[in-house]
Amino acid sequence: MADEETRTDAATASPATASLASAGVARAQGLPAETPPDSRDVEMHGETGEPLGFHISLSPGRAEDGEDGEDARALGRRVTGWTPFQMDGKPYEYSEHNAIALLNRFPHFAQQLRKAA
């Protein structure tokens, strides 16, 4: 039953959620991840600007020496968490590795985080 509570049904999904659902991303129901006090909570949007119903937390600061701060790896290192969502039908847990993978797979998410930084 928990799986039924956390999956997004394509018939009732917004166009934004439905478009990302085809790419394997769905918003999960649950409590938002707690944002560390020095992090910025960024609402994520689809490629056409529609809100997707989840947030990514981004720490302030600059990229480490030798990095330009624009690539997914440097940006992914600044991600401190996110509200629950599913990727490819499974909960997508926060980790630095998963943050970098998410930003590589969905470059428009990286763009939004760069803008908010």
Stockholm file with secondary structure:
# STOCKHOLM 1.0

chainA/1-117         MADEETRTDAATASPATASLASAGVARAQGLPAETPPDSRDVEMHGETGEPLGFHISLSPGRAEDGEDGEDARALGRRVTGWTPFQMDGKPYEYSEHNAIALLNRFPHFAQQLRKAA
#=GR chainA/1-117 SS CHHHHHSCCTTTSCHHHHHHHTTTEEECCSCCCCCCTTCEEEEEECTTSCEEEEEEEECCSCCCTTCCSCSHHHHHHHEEEECCEEETTEECCCCHHHHHHHHHHCHHHHHHHHHHC
#=GC SS_cons         CHHHHHSCCTTTSCHHHHHHHTTTEEECCSCCCCCCTTCEEEEEECTTSCEEEEEEEECCSCCCTTCCSCSHHHHHHHEEEECCEEETTEECCCCHHHHHHHHHHCHHHHHHHHHHC
//
